[in-house]
């Protein structure tokens, strides 16, 4: 259960209890109402979410319209036409009203003359001087669109639950509309709090580039002034990483205060803090959030990603992500990504293609944790790449996708049907055998 009020310091002690994954999702959904709308040019609206369902403002097409080049005529007057029985039609120039036994040369997209209900393509006529001969009968509506055939005024054309596609932009523009109301993109403050210590120095930041790509995928807009916070990995003015033996409570408090200041700064719709969330002496991100606002959740029955935390500064949600890159990736996908998508009006579901397959080799899980396991597909069967959390980002890079294991289960036996979430844009999981 999620408890209210300040939570105890878990450093050097560990988590005595964890919130369930379902409770964490409930917190996310309770703090992620879609943001307000803004007007943007239609040409710049690709991938955005409409503020409301798009209704046709008028009939489309607004009048009977030619769909192809040819001759507009009355279909009933072509009955019986054939190669041995060509029917003559005089060519008229007035595009307004079609005369009996007459045809009007017309171009695609032009309004049909009154009285015409079909177009004869050029391969169905024989040209002559001031006349044509139709050599095959033409059915009513051939080669044209009737008024309102594509859409009638007031009809719902584009739902507001998915990102706008290129065809959507063309459809909106076809009505003469220049701007459209879309949900404002969430402003995300990304704070990279620092990585854990190693003695080989010069650690590169893996989480920053990964999170920036994920936030953009989910429709977030990272603040230009986003801070790359060094945490305890270096003393001010020095580039080298310090061994853990040099840590002190005073330095941890300095980092905590600096993080709290970054978290409390106004202007963001969502704040992500990556790193310093665990149980080591340097893991002060939860304390910083508690000092700046409220730490509502710290420690979730989720693997990888169990040291994640949730809280608020005023009405602004804050998510603490683990510093271990694979744990960070999984906690982002299952928690932070969901919140960003919901703030931006997108569907909360995971943005991955899903396919069904059967387990080929047993997938092991620990009861009580909601687990995410990297997998491959071999000969159509799901094969795990180790246990949940093993292999780091290299496992995710080699994986075709992942499966989710609910907390009550201890895994999946061979032959069990499961849903596989594909990392690839094209759902092509085959061909990635061991």
N, C-alpha and C positions, 0 to 999 in steps of 0.2 A: 504493500500500500504506500501511496505517496503521503508523506507527512509534511506539515507546515512548520514554518519557523526555521531558525538557524539549525544547521546540522553539525554534528561533532567533527572534530579534526581527525581524519583517518590516517594521517601520516604516521608511519612506524607502528601502526596498529592493525590496519586492514579494515575491510568492510564487515561489520557484524551482521548486516542484512542488506538486501538489494531490492529496489523497486522492480516489479514485474515489467516485462516489455510491453504488455497491454496497457498498464498504467502509464508508462512513458508515452505511448502513442496517444492516450487520452489527454495527457498534458499538452502534447504537440497540437492536437486538433482543437483544444480549447483556447490556444493562444495564436491562432493563425487564420483569422478572418481575412478575406480578400481586401486588398487596399483600394483606395479611391480610384476613379477613372481619370484619364487624361486624353486629350485629343491629339492625334498624330497624323501626319500625311499617310494616305493609303499606301503609297510606294514604300514607306518606311515601317509598315505594320507587319511584315512577315515574321512569323513565330510568336507574335503577341496574342493575348487573350482578349476577345471582345468583352466589353463591359456588360453587354446584353445580347440576346439572340438577334441576329440581323434579319429584319423583315423586308421583303421586297417593297420599295416605296412606290412602285408602279408596275403595270404589266410589262413582262419581258418576253418577246419583243413588244413594243408599244403599239404596233400595228402588224397586219399580215406582211411578212417580209420574205424576200427571196433568199434561199439558202445556197443557191448555186447560180452560175451563169446559164442562160438559155432564153427560151421564149415563154412568157406568161400567157396562159390561155385558159379556156374553160374545159375541164376534163371531160365533161359529158359530150362535148363536140368532137372528141377524138375516138369515141367508141366505133369499132369496126375498122380502124386504120390499119394498114399493113403494106408490105412491100408491093403486093399486086393491087392494092386498093388505097393509094395515098390520098389523103384528104387535104384540100387546099385551104390555106388561111392567109388572108391579106395582112400585111404588116402595117401597123398603125404607129403614129409618133406620139400621140397624146398619152401621157403616163397616168392620167387620173381615172378614167373610166374605160373599160375594155368593151369594144363593140362586138356584136355577134360575128362568129366565124372570123375573128381577127386574132392576131398575136402581137405581143409587145416584146421587143428585144430588151432584156433586163440583166443587170449585174448583181452578183451576190451582195446581200445586205441592203439592197434598195427596197423601198416599200412596194407592195404589189398594187396594181391598179384595181379599182373596185370592179367586182364581177369575175375576176380571175381566181382560180382555186388550185392551180398546178403550174409546173414549169416543165416544158419539154427540153431535154438536153440536146446539144447539137448533133449527137449521133442518132437521134430519133427523127431528124428532119432532113429534107432536101431543099437547099436554098434556090430561089428563083428571083426574077425581076419584080420587086415590090410584093413578093409573096413567098410563102414556104409551103412545103408539103410534109405532112406528118405521116410517118410510115409505121408507127406503132402507137397503140392506145396508151394514154397516160392516166394514172389513177389520181383521185382527188388527194391533194396535199403533197404530191410528189415534188421534191425539190424546193419546198418552202416551209416556213414556220408560221402558224396562225398566231394571232394576237394572244398573248398570255400563255403560249404553249410551253415556254421554258419556266415561267413563274408568273403567278397572278399576284396582283397588289395585295400586300398584307401577309403573304405566305412566308413561313419561317424557312430561311435558306441556309444560314450558317449558325450552328450551335455555339454557345459561349463556353463550352467545356473543353475545347481543344485549341492548340495553337493555329493561327491563320496560315493557310497554305498559299502557294503562288496562284492557284486557280481561284481561291477565295478573293484575293486582291483584284484579279481581273474582273470577277463577277461584281464586286462592289463598285469598281471604277466604271463598269458598263452602264451604271445608272447615273453617271455624271457626278458621283460623290468624290470629293477631294480629301476629306479627313474623316477619321473614324474614332469612336470612343473605345479605348482599351484600358485594361487594368494596369495601373502603374507598376513598373518593375520594382521589386523589393531592393532597397539600398542595404547592402550587406557590409558590415565592418568585419574584416578578417584580421585577427590578431594571431600571429604565429608566436606563441609564447616561448618556444625554445625546445631543443631536442635533449635527449638524455646524454649523459657523459660517456665518452669513450676515451681511451688513452692514445688513439691514433690521430687525434686532432683533425681540424679542417673538415668537419662533417658538413655535407651539403644538405640543404633544405629540400626534402622530397615532398613534404605536405603542401607547401605553398603552391607550386605549379599544379599539383593534382587538384587541390581544392578550388583554385581559380577556374580550371576547366569544368569541374563539376558544377560550380555555382553558375557559370555561364550556360551550361546545358539546361539547368533547371529554371532559367529565366531571371536569375539574380543579377544585380548591377553592383559590382564591388566599388566601394568608396575609393576615389583616386588617392586619398591620403592614407589609405590602409597602412598600418604599422607592421613592419617586420621586427618584432620585439625579440631581443637576444636572450631573454630569460637569464638563467644562471650559468649559461655556457661560456661566458667571458666576462671579465671585469671591465668596467668602463675604460675605453681607450686602448684596450688590448685585444688582438684578434684571436689569440689562442684559446682553446677550450681547457677548462680547469678540471683536474681530477676531483672526484667526490670528497677526498679527504680534506680539501680546502674549504668545504662548505661551512657556513656558520649560520646560526639563527638570525643574526643581524642582517646578513646578506639576503636571506630568504624573506625577511620582513621588508627590505627595500624593494625586492622584486614584486612582492605582493602589493605594496602600495602603488608602484608604477602601473601594474596591471589593473588595479582598481580604478586608477585615473583614466586609463584608456577605455575601460568598460563603461564608466559613468559618463563619458563625453556624449552629448546629445547629437542627434542628426541621423542615426541609422534606424532602419526598420527591423533589423535583426543583427545580432552580434555573435560571431563565431570565434571562440578562443581555442586554439589548437596547441595541446601540450601541457605538461605540468598538472595533470589531472589525477594521478595515481596515489600511491601510499608512501612514496619516498620522501626524504626530508626537503627536497626541492619542489614538491608538488603543491604549489600555493595557489593555483588558479581557482579552486573551489572557495578558498578563504577570501581571495580577492573579489569574487562575485558576491559572496555573502556580505563583504564590507561595502560594496558599491550598491547593492540592491538586495535581492533575496535569492538564496540557493534553495530551490524547492526539491530538487532530486540530485543525489550524487551516489552513483553506483547502481547499475541496472543489470538485471539477469539476462545479459546479452553477451554473446561471444562470437567473434571478436568485438571489442568495443565496450567492455563492462565498466570501465572507469569514467564513462561519459556522465555529464551533469546537465541539469536544466534549471533555469532560473529567470529572473526578470530584473530590469532596471526601470522602474516606473511601469509603463505598459509595454516596454520593448523586451521581447524574448531574447534570452542569451543561452547558447548551447556550448557546453564544454566538450571538446573532442579529444580523444587520447592522442598522444604524440607518436606512438608507434604507427608507422604508415599504414599497414594493413588494418589495424584496429581503427585508425582514423577513417579510412575508406569505408569500412562497413558501418561505422557509427554515422558517418555523413549520409550514406545512402538510405539507411533505415530511419534516421531521425531528422537531421538537419535538412536534407534534400526534400523530405516530405513537407517540412515547415515552409521552406522557400517556395515550393510549388504551390502550396495552398495560399500563401500571401499573395502570389502573383495570379491567382485565379485558375491555376492548372489543376488537373486531376491529381489526387494525392498518391495514386498507385506508383509503383516503381517504374521508371521510364525505360524498361527493357522489354525486348521481344520475349515471349514465353512460348515454350513448346512442351509437349508431354513426352516422357520417355520412361523406361523402366530401369531400375537399379541393377547394374551388372556385378558390382562388388559392394559388400556391406559398407554402409556409411554409419560411423559411430558418433554418438552424441551423448552429452551428459544431461540427465534428467534435471529439470529446473531452470535450464538456460535456453533461451531462444537463440539458435545457432545458424550461422551462415557458413556453408562449406563450398569451397572452390571445386569445380568438377570439369571433366572432359567427357566427350561422347566417343566411345569406341565401339564400332560395329553396331551403332544404334543404341548402346546401353550406357548408362551413367556410371562413371568411375570417379571416385573422390581423389583429389590431390592431397593426401594426408588428412589430418583432422582439422577441425575449425581452428583458424588462427595460426596454423603452421605454414612455413614457407615464405612468409612476408609478401611483399609486392611481386616478387618473382613468381609466386604461385598464382596470383591474379593475372599476371602477364601471360602465363602459360595456359590459364584456364579458358575454356570456351564460355563458361558462365558459372552460375552457382545455384544451389538449392537451399531452401529455408526449412529448418527443423523446429517445430513448435516445442515449447518448454516441457510438456508432459511426455514427450517421446524420448527414447534412448537411441534413436537412429532409424535407419531404413534397411530392411533385409533385401537380399537379391530378389529381383522379380517385382518389387514394389513399384507401382506407377508414381512418378513425381513430376512436379513442374520445374522446368529448368529455365532460369532467367539468363538470356544470352547477352554477353558483353559486346558482341559484334552488332553493328548497325544493320547488317543483313543477317537474318536469322539462319546462318549456315554453320551449324555446329559440327557437322560431319567433316571428315578430312583433318581432324585435329587429334588423331590417335596418338597413343604413347610412343 
